[in-house]
Amino acid sequence: MSVQRFFIAFGRVQQVMFRQTLMRAAIRRGLEAAASNSKISVRIIISSQQQRLLTCQSASSLQRDKVVFYLKGDDSKIVEIVDFLRAGKEMNNWGARVTRLDEITADEAARDPERARYQVTTSNVDDRQWDPNVEFYI
């Protein structure tokens, strides 16, 4: 049965070819997938009367241990990937590894602005210039 499931991965998931590795794993299983590195914004209240918020996107405010993604297709194939990720195994020779995997609902995913336009998908993964020296374990 074809389903679409939404996730948030925490751990060593940025700057270690996690998104490419996940896309390759999905493609090998005939799944559609998409992923984006997550960024956290720092919100500062200027005054309690104005309640204006500023968003700071400095390097120090980036959350580098979180990736949002979805998998779509045969649920048994999705379960293969999810089980691997939840086991905390190394995904590639760059050390990509999930320490926590949260599944969220489609409604929650629809409200997440980081999912408005996914950075890497199974459709565009080959358009990017990845480091060619990555060994995939998933």
N, CA and C of each residue as an Amber inpcrd file, in Angstrom:
protein
   414
   0.8340000  -1.1840000   0.0000000   0.0000000   0.0000000   0.0000000
   0.8800000   1.2490000   0.0000000   0.5480000   2.2200000  -0.8250000
   1.3250000   3.4470000  -0.9230000   0.8730000   4.4490000   0.1390000
   1.8430000   4.9730000   0.8730000   1.5810000   5.9510000   1.9240000
   2.6320000   7.0500000   1.8530000   2.3630000   8.1480000   2.5280000
   3.3610000   9.2070000   2.6820000   3.5120000   9.4570000   4.1720000
   4.7630000   9.4020000   4.6570000   5.0430000   9.5830000   6.0780000
   6.0860000  10.6800000   6.2420000   5.9240000  11.4770000   7.2950000
   6.7500000  12.6560000   7.5380000   7.5750000  12.4710000   8.8090000
   8.8420000  12.9280000   8.7560000   9.7630000  12.6830000   9.8590000
  10.6330000  13.8960000  10.1760000  11.1740000  13.8730000  11.3800000
  12.2280000  14.7950000  11.7960000  13.3480000  13.9250000  12.3370000
  14.5280000  14.0400000  11.7440000  15.6910000  13.2700000  12.1740000
  16.6330000  14.1770000  12.9510000  17.0910000  13.6810000  14.0810000
  18.0740000  14.3860000  14.9070000  19.3310000  13.5360000  14.9750000
  20.4490000  14.1930000  15.1670000  21.7130000  13.4630000  15.2980000
  22.7820000  14.1050000  14.4380000  23.6490000  13.2810000  13.9280000
  24.7020000  13.7560000  13.0280000  24.1430000  13.6840000  11.6090000
  23.3870000  14.7350000  11.2320000  22.6180000  14.6840000   9.9950000
  22.8640000  15.8570000   9.0540000  23.7360000  16.7670000   9.4200000
  24.0750000  17.8600000   8.5160000  25.5850000  17.8690000   8.2870000
  25.9510000  18.2000000   7.0670000  27.3500000  18.2570000   6.6300000
  28.0280000  16.8860000   6.6450000  27.2010000  15.8150000   6.5430000
  27.7240000  14.4470000   6.4920000  27.0320000  13.6160000   5.4100000
  26.4850000  14.3070000   4.3950000  25.8270000  13.6550000   3.2550000
  24.5830000  12.8530000   3.6460000  23.9180000  13.2460000   4.7360000
  22.7070000  12.5540000   5.1770000  21.6150000  12.6110000   4.1150000
  21.3270000  13.8110000   3.5930000  20.2300000  13.9490000   2.6360000
  20.4880000  13.1320000   1.3720000  21.7060000  13.1850000   0.8450000
  22.0130000  12.3940000  -0.3450000  21.8700000  10.9040000  -0.0340000
  22.3860000  10.4830000   1.1050000  22.3160000   9.0800000   1.4950000
  20.8660000   8.6170000   1.6100000  20.0260000   9.4520000   2.2150000
  18.6070000   9.1170000   2.3610000  17.9270000   9.0300000   0.9930000
  18.2360000   9.9640000   0.0950000  17.6300000   9.9380000  -1.2430000
  18.0380000   8.6690000  -1.9910000  19.3180000   8.2880000  -1.8890000
  19.7960000   7.0750000  -2.5770000  19.1030000   5.8390000  -2.0160000
  18.9140000   5.8040000  -0.6940000  18.2340000   4.6620000  -0.0570000
  16.7880000   4.5840000  -0.5500000  16.1350000   5.7260000  -0.6650000
  14.7500000   5.7550000  -1.1450000  14.6660000   5.2990000  -2.6040000
  15.5510000   5.8120000  -3.4370000  15.5540000   5.4460000  -4.8580000
  15.7460000   3.9390000  -5.0200000  16.6880000   3.3520000  -4.2640000
  16.9410000   1.9070000  -4.3530000  15.7060000   1.0790000  -3.9850000
  14.8250000   1.6730000  -3.1870000  13.6180000   0.9680000  -2.7480000
  12.3720000   1.3970000  -3.5320000  12.5620000   2.2090000  -4.5650000
  11.4410000   2.6380000  -5.3830000  10.5210000   3.6460000  -4.6940000
  11.0690000   4.4030000  -3.7460000  10.2890000   5.3910000  -3.0060000
  10.5400000   6.7940000  -3.5280000   9.6040000   7.6740000  -3.2650000
   9.7910000   9.1100000  -3.4700000  10.1850000   9.6860000  -2.1090000
  11.0920000  10.6550000  -2.1000000  11.5180000  11.2490000  -0.8350000
  11.9690000  12.6820000  -1.0570000  11.9900000  13.4210000   0.0270000
  12.4810000  14.7960000   0.0010000  12.9710000  15.1460000   1.3980000
  14.0010000  16.0280000   1.4620000  14.5790000  16.3860000   2.7570000
  15.1500000  17.8010000   2.7180000  15.1450000  18.4350000   3.8900000
  15.7510000  19.7610000   4.0510000  16.4790000  19.8260000   5.3740000
  17.6340000  20.4820000   5.3480000  18.3070000  20.7910000   6.6050000
  17.4260000  21.7630000   7.3680000  17.3250000  21.5630000   8.6500000
  16.4850000  22.4200000   9.4720000  17.3170000  23.5440000  10.0650000
  16.6960000  24.7030000  10.1620000  17.3370000  25.8560000  10.7840000
  16.4150000  26.3470000  11.8700000  16.9700000  26.7800000  12.9510000
  16.1570000  27.3390000  14.0250000  16.3660000  28.8410000  14.0410000
  15.3210000  29.5720000  14.2360000  15.4110000  31.0240000  14.2990000
  15.3220000  31.4730000  15.7500000  16.0840000  32.4770000  16.0660000
  16.0420000  33.0640000  17.3900000  15.0480000  34.2110000  17.3400000
  14.0600000  34.1960000  18.1980000  13.0640000  35.2660000  18.2210000
  13.2960000  36.1250000  19.4570000  13.3090000  37.4280000  19.2450000
  13.5560000  38.3810000  20.3210000  12.3750000  39.3420000  20.3900000
  11.7690000  39.4800000  21.5660000  10.6790000  40.4350000  21.7340000
  11.2940000  41.7980000  22.0200000  10.9800000  42.7990000  21.1950000
  11.5290000  44.1470000  21.3220000  10.9370000  44.8450000  22.5340000
   9.6300000  44.8170000  22.6670000   8.9860000  45.3940000  23.8430000
   7.6870000  44.6520000  24.0800000   7.2800000  44.5740000  25.3150000
   6.0630000  43.8440000  25.6120000   4.8410000  44.5370000  25.0260000
   4.9230000  45.8360000  24.8010000   3.7830000  46.5610000  24.2310000
   3.6750000  46.3150000  22.7310000   4.7860000  46.3500000  22.0340000
   4.7530000  46.1770000  20.5840000   4.6560000  44.7040000  20.1820000
   5.2270000  43.8170000  20.9700000   5.2490000  42.3940000  20.6710000
   5.7920000  42.1150000  19.2660000   6.7280000  42.9480000  18.8160000
   7.3690000  42.7240000  17.5170000   8.4380000  41.6620000  17.6810000
   8.5680000  40.8620000  16.6800000   9.5780000  39.8140000  16.7190000
  10.6020000  40.0440000  15.6230000  11.8390000  39.8840000  15.9760000
  12.9170000  39.9050000  14.9890000  13.4060000  38.4830000  14.8150000
  13.7960000  38.1390000  13.6250000  14.3480000  36.8250000  13.3840000
  15.8160000  36.9840000  13.0250000  16.6330000  36.3370000  13.7860000
  18.0800000  36.3800000  13.5430000  18.4830000  35.0730000  12.8870000
  19.1400000  35.1610000  11.7730000  19.5930000  33.9640000  11.0790000
  21.1160000  33.9730000  10.9910000  21.7530000  34.1370000  12.1130000
  23.2140000  34.1290000  12.1290000  23.6980000  32.6860000  12.1990000
  24.9420000  32.4990000  11.9250000  25.5090000  31.1530000  11.9500000
  25.3250000  30.5130000  13.3190000  25.3750000  31.2830000  14.3650000
  25.2440000  30.7130000  15.7010000  23.8160000  30.2820000  15.9990000
  22.8460000  30.7460000  15.2240000  21.4590000  30.3810000  15.4920000
  21.0010000  29.1630000  14.6820000  21.8420000  28.6220000  13.8400000
  21.4510000  27.4800000  13.0280000  21.4670000  26.1990000  13.8480000
  20.4440000  25.3750000  13.6440000  20.3930000  24.0780000  14.2960000
  20.9660000  23.0720000  13.3160000  22.0880000  22.5030000  13.6610000
  22.8020000  21.6380000  12.7250000  22.5990000  20.1500000  12.9870000
  21.6810000  19.8030000  13.8770000  21.4820000  18.3910000  14.1810000
  20.0890000  17.9040000  13.8160000  19.4410000  18.5760000  12.8600000
  18.0500000  18.2520000  12.5410000  17.8040000  18.3550000  11.0320000
  17.1070000  17.3430000  10.4950000  16.6840000  17.3330000   9.0990000
  15.2140000  16.9100000   9.0580000  14.4140000  17.6170000   8.2680000
  13.0240000  17.2320000   8.0640000  12.9270000  16.5100000   6.7180000
  12.0880000  15.4670000   6.6670000  11.9660000  14.7290000   5.4080000
  10.6600000  13.9520000   5.3490000  10.3450000  13.5010000   4.1400000
   9.2220000  12.5740000   3.9750000   9.6570000  11.4260000   3.0970000
   8.9440000  10.3260000   3.2440000   9.0940000   9.1530000   2.3950000
   7.7060000   8.7930000   1.8850000   7.6240000   8.4270000   0.6010000
   6.3280000   8.1130000   0.0000000   6.4620000   6.8710000  -0.8670000
   5.5390000   5.9460000  -0.6920000   5.5470000   4.7280000  -1.4890000
   5.0960000   3.5440000  -0.6700000   5.6260000   2.3780000  -1.0100000
   5.2780000   1.1310000  -0.3290000   5.6880000   1.2160000   1.1430000
   4.7100000   1.0420000   2.0310000   4.9890000   1.2040000   3.4640000
   6.0320000   0.2110000   3.9700000   6.0680000  -0.9930000   3.4260000
   7.0630000  -1.9650000   3.8910000   8.4830000  -1.4970000   3.5650000
   8.6520000  -0.8090000   2.4550000   9.9640000  -0.2560000   2.0870000
  10.3100000   0.9450000   2.9680000   9.3080000   1.7480000   3.2990000
   9.5320000   2.8670000   4.2240000   9.9730000   2.3270000   5.5790000
   9.3240000   1.2730000   6.0380000   9.6680000   0.6630000   7.3250000
  11.1300000   0.1980000   7.3340000  11.6240000  -0.3270000   6.2190000
  13.0420000  -0.7360000   6.1400000  13.9570000   0.4390000   6.4770000
  13.6890000   1.5850000   5.8670000  14.5160000   2.7720000   6.1070000
  14.3470000   3.2700000   7.5390000  13.1120000   3.3600000   7.9910000
  12.8280000   3.8540000   9.3460000  13.5040000   2.9670000  10.3900000
  13.4110000   1.6620000  10.2260000  14.0500000   0.7400000  11.1800000
  15.5630000   0.9360000  11.2130000  16.1690000   1.1230000  10.0450000
  17.6100000   1.3700000   9.9790000  17.9620000   2.6580000  10.7100000
  17.2190000   3.7260000  10.4420000  17.4930000   5.0160000  11.0740000
  17.3150000   4.9280000  12.5900000  16.2420000   4.3070000  13.0320000
  15.9720000   4.2070000  14.4770000  16.9970000   3.3320000  15.1920000
  17.6460000   2.4430000  14.4750000  18.6870000   1.5930000  15.0800000
  19.9510000   2.3940000  15.3820000  20.0500000   3.5980000  14.8400000
  21.2130000   4.4510000  15.1170000  22.4840000   4.0220000  14.4160000
  22.3290000   3.2480000  13.3590000  23.4990000   2.7710000  12.6120000
  24.0830000   3.8860000  11.7600000  25.3820000   3.7810000  11.5070000
  26.0460000   4.7180000  10.5990000  25.4940000   4.5020000   9.1970000
  25.1010000   5.6070000   8.5420000  24.4710000   5.5240000   7.2230000
  25.4570000   5.5680000   6.0660000  26.6280000   6.1490000   6.3150000
  27.6310000   6.2860000   5.2590000  29.0010000   6.4530000   5.8970000
  30.0200000   6.5120000   5.0530000  31.3810000   6.6260000   5.5830000
  31.7230000   8.0420000   6.0480000  30.7970000   8.9760000   5.9750000
  30.9860000  10.3220000   6.5100000  30.4800000  10.4160000   7.9480000
  29.9060000   9.3390000   8.4540000  29.4520000   9.3070000   9.8410000
  28.0310000   9.7840000  10.0720000  27.2190000   9.8790000   9.0290000
  25.8190000  10.2710000   9.2180000  25.1360000   9.2140000  10.0890000
  24.4220000   9.7030000  11.1200000  23.7760000   8.7850000  12.0530000
  22.6100000   9.5010000  12.7350000  21.4830000   8.8390000  12.8300000
  20.3040000   9.3860000  13.5030000  20.3100000   8.9220000  14.9530000
  20.1260000   9.8640000  15.8700000  20.0250000   9.5130000  17.2930000
  18.5870000   9.5300000  17.7870000  17.7250000  10.2400000  17.0550000
  16.2920000  10.2810000  17.3800000  15.5250000  10.5310000  16.0900000
  14.4490000   9.7800000  15.9030000  13.6080000   9.9480000  14.7190000
  12.1740000  10.1160000  15.1820000  11.6060000  11.2920000  14.9100000
  10.2150000  11.5750000  15.2630000   9.3720000  11.5260000  14.0050000
   8.2280000  10.8740000  14.0850000   7.2680000  10.9080000  12.9850000
   6.1870000  11.9130000  13.3460000   5.8020000  12.7190000  12.3670000
   4.7580000  13.7140000  12.5920000   3.6100000  13.4800000  11.6110000
   2.4860000  14.0830000  11.8950000   1.3200000  13.9200000  11.0290000
   1.4560000  14.7840000   9.7760000   0.6220000  14.4850000   8.7890000
   0.6020000  15.2940000   7.5650000   0.1780000  16.7260000   7.8910000
  -0.7410000  16.9000000   8.8290000  -1.1680000  18.2510000   9.2300000
  -0.0230000  19.0280000   9.8580000   0.7400000  18.3760000  10.7250000
   1.8990000  19.0450000  11.3390000   2.9240000  19.4110000  10.2740000
   3.1540000  18.5020000   9.3420000   4.1150000  18.7660000   8.2680000
   3.6630000  19.9350000   7.4050000   2.3540000  20.0320000   7.1500000
   1.8260000  21.1090000   6.3120000   2.0230000  22.4760000   6.9590000
   2.0820000  22.5220000   8.2760000   2.2650000  23.7970000   8.9870000
   3.7400000  24.1560000   9.1790000   4.6380000  23.2750000   8.8000000
   6.0770000  23.4950000   9.0090000   6.6470000  24.2740000   7.8270000
   7.0780000  25.5360000   8.0360000   7.5880000  26.3390000   6.9120000
   8.8470000  25.7570000   6.2780000   9.5870000  24.9370000   6.9990000
  10.8020000  24.3420000   6.4280000  10.4720000  23.2820000   5.3800000
   9.2300000  22.8660000   5.3300000   8.8100000  21.8630000   4.3540000
   8.1510000  22.4840000   3.1260000   8.0670000  23.8160000   3.0830000
   7.4120000  24.4960000   1.9570000   8.1000000  24.1580000   0.6390000
   9.3890000  24.0930000   0.6730000  10.1630000  23.7390000  -0.5240000
  11.3520000  22.9090000  -0.0630000  11.2780000  21.6230000  -0.2850000
  12.3640000  20.7440000   0.1410000  13.6150000  21.0190000  -0.6970000
  14.7680000  20.9420000  -0.0380000  16.0370000  21.2350000  -0.7080000
  16.4840000  20.1040000  -1.6260000  16.3460000  18.8740000  -1.1590000
  16.8230000  17.7200000  -1.9220000  15.6830000  16.7170000  -2.0470000
  15.4780000  16.2260000  -3.2620000  14.4220000  15.2380000  -3.5040000
  14.9890000  14.0880000  -4.3290000  14.2020000  13.0340000  -4.4320000
  14.6310000  11.9320000  -5.2940000  14.6500000  12.3750000  -6.7550000
  13.9270000  13.4260000  -7.0840000  13.9190000  13.9440000  -8.4590000
  15.1180000  14.8240000  -8.7780000  15.6420000  15.5520000  -7.7820000
  16.7440000  16.4850000  -8.0760000  18.0890000  16.0740000  -7.4810000
  18.1630000  14.9470000  -6.8200000  19.4030000  14.5620000  -6.1420000
  20.5910000  14.4870000  -7.1040000  20.3520000  14.0970000  -8.3380000
  21.4520000  13.9810000  -9.3100000  21.8510000  15.3210000  -9.9140000
  21.0670000  16.3710000  -9.6550000  21.3910000  17.7020000 -10.1610000
  22.4000000  18.4340000  -9.2830000  22.6480000  17.9040000  -8.1070000
  23.5530000  18.5610000  -7.1570000  24.9640000  18.0040000  -7.3150000
  25.9250000  18.7940000  -6.8920000  27.3230000  18.3540000  -6.9890000
  27.7820000  17.8480000  -5.6240000  27.5120000  16.5780000  -5.3890000
  27.8920000  15.9380000  -4.1410000  29.3440000  15.4830000  -4.2150000
  29.9460000  15.3070000  -3.0940000  31.2710000  14.6980000  -3.0390000
  31.1320000  13.2650000  -3.5580000  31.9550000  12.8560000  -4.5180000
  31.8080000  11.5250000  -5.1040000  32.3340000  10.3940000  -4.1980000
  33.0180000  10.7370000  -3.1320000  33.6490000   9.7280000  -2.2830000
  32.7980000   9.3570000  -1.0790000  31.5420000   9.0490000  -1.3310000
  30.6350000   8.6530000  -0.2570000  30.2280000   7.1980000  -0.4500000
  30.4160000   6.4110000   0.5990000  29.9630000   5.0150000   0.5870000
  28.6630000   4.9510000   1.3870000  27.6420000   4.3500000   0.7980000
  26.3320000   4.2600000   1.4400000  26.1670000   2.9160000   2.1220000
  25.6890000   2.9330000   3.3580000  25.4900000   1.6860000   4.1180000
  24.0180000   1.3200000   4.2840000  23.1120000   2.1910000   3.8940000
  21.6900000   1.9300000   4.0840000  21.0700000   1.4830000   2.7670000
